[in-house]
Amino acid sequence: MTDQPSTRIASRKQPKQARSNDLVDSILQAAIQVLAKEGMRRFTTTRVAERAGVSVGSVYQYFPNKAAILFRLQSDEWRETFEMLRGILEDTRNPPLERLRLLVHVFIQSECDEAEVRVALDDAAPFYRNAPEAQEVRAGGKQIIEAFMREVLPEATEATRAVAGDLIKVTLSSVGKQFSESPRTPAQIEAYAEAMADMFCSYLRSLGHA
Protein backbone atom coordinates (compact mmCIF):
# COMPACT_ATOMS: atom_id res chain seq x y z
CA MET A 1 0.00 0.00 0.00
CA THR A 2 1.40 3.40 -0.96
CA ASP A 3 0.21 6.96 -0.72
CA GLN A 4 -0.31 9.47 -3.47
CA PRO A 5 0.72 13.11 -2.94
CA SER A 6 -2.20 15.16 -1.67
CA THR A 7 -2.79 18.83 -1.10
CA ARG A 8 -4.47 18.03 2.20
CA ILE A 9 -1.74 18.17 4.83
CA ALA A 10 -3.59 19.29 7.94
CA SER A 11 -4.12 16.69 10.66
CA ARG A 12 -7.64 15.22 10.80
CA LYS A 13 -8.05 16.10 14.47
CA GLN A 14 -6.05 17.15 17.50
CA PRO A 15 -5.64 14.64 20.34
CA LYS A 16 -7.45 15.78 23.49
CA GLN A 17 -6.63 12.99 25.95
CA ALA A 18 -3.30 11.74 27.26
CA ARG A 19 -3.84 8.37 25.59
CA SER A 20 -4.45 10.04 22.23
CA ASN A 21 -1.40 12.24 22.69
CA ASP A 22 0.69 9.14 23.36
CA LEU A 23 -0.62 7.54 20.17
CA VAL A 24 0.21 10.57 18.05
CA ASP A 25 3.67 10.79 19.63
CA SER A 26 4.25 7.11 18.83
CA ILE A 27 3.19 7.65 15.23
CA LEU A 28 5.50 10.64 14.82
CA GLN A 29 8.47 8.87 16.43
CA ALA A 30 7.87 5.90 14.15
CA ALA A 31 7.72 8.24 11.16
CA ILE A 32 11.10 9.72 12.10
CA GLN A 33 12.61 6.24 12.36
CA VAL A 34 11.22 5.17 8.98
CA LEU A 35 12.54 8.34 7.35
CA ALA A 36 15.98 8.04 8.91
CA LYS A 37 16.42 4.33 8.15
CA GLU A 38 14.56 3.86 4.88
CA GLY A 39 14.36 7.31 3.32
CA MET A 40 11.56 9.12 1.55
CA ARG A 41 11.19 6.60 -1.28
CA ARG A 42 9.98 3.85 1.07
CA PHE A 43 8.02 6.08 3.42
CA THR A 44 4.34 5.04 3.61
CA THR A 45 1.61 5.14 6.22
CA THR A 46 1.74 1.34 6.31
CA ARG A 47 5.42 1.33 7.26
CA VAL A 48 4.82 4.01 9.86
CA ALA A 49 1.96 2.02 11.38
CA GLU A 50 4.07 -1.14 11.46
CA ARG A 51 6.94 0.67 13.15
CA ALA A 52 4.60 2.25 15.69
CA GLY A 53 2.88 -1.08 16.38
CA VAL A 54 -0.58 0.24 15.55
CA SER A 55 -3.11 -0.28 12.78
CA VAL A 56 -3.15 1.86 9.66
CA GLY A 57 -6.64 2.92 10.71
CA SER A 58 -5.19 4.39 13.92
CA VAL A 59 -2.79 6.47 11.85
CA TYR A 60 -5.62 7.71 9.61
CA GLN A 61 -7.56 8.90 12.67
CA TYR A 62 -5.08 11.76 12.91
CA PHE A 63 -3.30 11.96 9.55
CA PRO A 64 -5.24 11.67 6.26
CA ASN A 65 -2.14 10.68 4.25
CA LYS A 66 1.63 10.52 4.43
CA ALA A 67 1.93 14.15 3.34
CA ALA A 68 0.15 15.14 6.55
CA ILE A 69 2.61 13.13 8.64
CA LEU A 70 5.57 14.63 6.82
CA PHE A 71 4.22 18.14 7.18
CA ARG A 72 3.65 17.61 10.90
CA LEU A 73 7.27 16.48 11.30
CA GLN A 74 8.51 19.42 9.27
CA SER A 75 6.29 21.98 11.00
CA ASP A 76 7.39 20.67 14.41
CA GLU A 77 11.00 21.08 13.30
CA TRP A 78 10.29 24.59 12.00
CA ARG A 79 8.62 25.58 15.27
CA GLU A 80 11.54 24.25 17.31
CA THR A 81 13.89 26.26 15.09
CA PHE A 82 11.77 29.39 15.42
CA GLU A 83 11.65 29.04 19.20
CA MET A 84 15.42 28.72 19.18
CA LEU A 85 15.64 31.81 16.96
CA ARG A 86 13.35 33.77 19.24
CA GLY A 87 15.07 32.66 22.43
CA ILE A 88 18.50 33.71 21.17
CA LEU A 89 17.80 36.77 19.01
CA GLU A 90 15.36 38.38 21.46
CA ASP A 91 17.63 37.96 24.50
CA THR A 92 18.61 41.61 24.92
CA ARG A 93 20.97 40.81 27.79
CA ASN A 94 23.59 40.21 25.08
CA PRO A 95 24.65 42.57 22.26
CA PRO A 96 23.02 41.80 18.89
CA LEU A 97 26.10 40.43 17.17
CA GLU A 98 26.89 38.14 20.11
CA ARG A 99 23.36 36.78 19.79
CA LEU A 100 23.88 36.20 16.08
CA ARG A 101 27.15 34.39 16.76
CA LEU A 102 25.47 32.12 19.29
CA LEU A 103 22.61 31.45 16.87
CA VAL A 104 25.02 30.32 14.16
CA HIS A 105 26.77 27.91 16.54
CA VAL A 106 23.53 26.42 17.85
CA PHE A 107 22.02 26.11 14.38
CA ILE A 108 25.02 24.40 12.79
CA GLN A 109 25.24 21.97 15.70
CA SER A 110 21.55 21.12 15.38
CA GLU A 111 21.90 20.59 11.63
CA CYS A 112 24.66 18.05 12.25
CA ASP A 113 22.82 16.35 15.11
CA GLU A 114 19.67 15.76 13.03
CA ALA A 115 21.15 15.45 9.56
CA GLU A 116 19.48 12.17 8.54
CA VAL A 117 15.94 13.30 9.25
CA ARG A 118 16.49 16.78 7.84
CA VAL A 119 17.76 15.39 4.52
CA ALA A 120 14.76 13.06 4.32
CA LEU A 121 12.35 15.91 5.05
CA ASP A 122 13.97 17.98 2.32
CA ASP A 123 13.31 15.11 -0.09
CA ALA A 124 9.67 15.12 1.08
CA ALA A 125 9.21 18.86 0.61
CA PRO A 126 7.32 18.60 -2.72
CA PHE A 127 4.41 17.06 -0.81
CA TYR A 128 3.75 20.23 1.16
CA ARG A 129 6.10 23.04 0.08
CA ASN A 130 3.41 25.24 -1.50
CA ALA A 131 0.54 24.41 0.81
CA PRO A 132 -1.00 27.38 2.70
CA GLU A 133 -0.27 25.67 6.01
CA ALA A 134 3.44 25.49 5.16
CA GLN A 135 3.58 29.14 4.12
CA GLU A 136 1.92 30.17 7.37
CA VAL A 137 4.43 28.29 9.50
CA ARG A 138 7.43 29.69 7.61
CA ALA A 139 6.14 33.24 8.03
CA GLY A 140 6.84 33.03 11.77
CA GLY A 141 10.59 32.69 11.25
CA LYS A 142 10.63 35.57 8.79
CA GLN A 143 9.09 37.91 11.37
CA ILE A 144 11.74 37.03 13.95
CA ILE A 145 14.56 37.78 11.51
CA GLU A 146 12.95 41.06 10.42
CA ALA A 147 12.65 42.25 14.03
CA PHE A 148 16.31 41.42 14.68
CA MET A 149 17.43 43.29 11.57
CA ARG A 150 15.55 46.40 12.70
CA GLU A 151 17.47 46.24 15.97
CA VAL A 152 20.92 45.54 14.55
CA LEU A 153 20.59 47.96 11.60
CA PRO A 154 18.41 50.81 12.92
CA GLU A 155 19.78 53.38 10.45
CA ALA A 156 19.55 51.18 7.36
CA THR A 157 16.71 51.32 4.87
CA GLU A 158 13.97 48.73 4.99
CA ALA A 159 15.23 47.33 1.68
CA THR A 160 18.76 46.94 3.03
CA ARG A 161 17.52 45.18 6.16
CA ALA A 162 15.36 42.86 4.06
CA VAL A 163 18.30 41.86 1.85
CA ALA A 164 20.57 41.34 4.87
CA GLY A 165 18.04 39.21 6.69
CA ASP A 166 17.28 37.11 3.65
CA LEU A 167 20.96 36.61 2.83
CA ILE A 168 21.77 35.43 6.36
CA LYS A 169 18.72 33.18 6.57
CA VAL A 170 19.25 31.53 3.19
CA THR A 171 23.01 31.17 3.63
CA LEU A 172 22.70 29.71 7.11
CA SER A 173 20.08 27.21 6.02
CA SER A 174 21.66 26.16 2.73
CA VAL A 175 25.27 26.00 3.89
CA GLY A 176 24.29 24.38 7.17
CA LYS A 177 22.44 21.62 5.31
CA GLN A 178 25.34 21.02 2.94
CA PHE A 179 27.89 20.98 5.77
CA SER A 180 25.85 18.49 7.81
CA GLU A 181 25.55 15.97 4.99
CA SER A 182 28.99 14.56 5.92
CA PRO A 183 30.01 13.36 9.41
CA ARG A 184 31.78 16.14 11.34
CA THR A 185 33.87 16.19 14.48
CA PRO A 186 33.05 18.66 17.29
CA ALA A 187 36.18 20.63 16.39
CA GLN A 188 35.12 20.89 12.75
CA ILE A 189 31.64 22.03 13.73
CA GLU A 190 33.03 24.68 16.08
CA ALA A 191 35.52 26.00 13.53
CA TYR A 192 32.96 26.13 10.72
CA ALA A 193 30.33 27.85 12.82
CA GLU A 194 32.84 30.40 14.10
CA ALA A 195 33.98 31.23 10.56
CA MET A 196 30.39 31.65 9.38
CA ALA A 197 29.56 33.83 12.38
CA ASP A 198 32.62 36.01 11.63
CA MET A 199 31.40 36.43 8.07
CA PHE A 200 27.88 37.45 9.08
CA CYS A 201 29.05 39.83 11.79
CA SER A 202 31.54 41.51 9.47
CA TYR A 203 28.82 41.93 6.85
CA LEU A 204 26.40 43.54 9.31
CA ARG A 205 29.11 45.83 10.70
CA SER A 206 29.85 47.03 7.17
CA LEU A 207 26.17 47.82 6.62
CA GLY A 208 25.99 49.64 9.93
CA HIS A 209 28.85 51.92 8.96
CA ALA A 210 27.68 52.48 5.38
Disulfide bonds with the S-S distance in Angstrom:
none
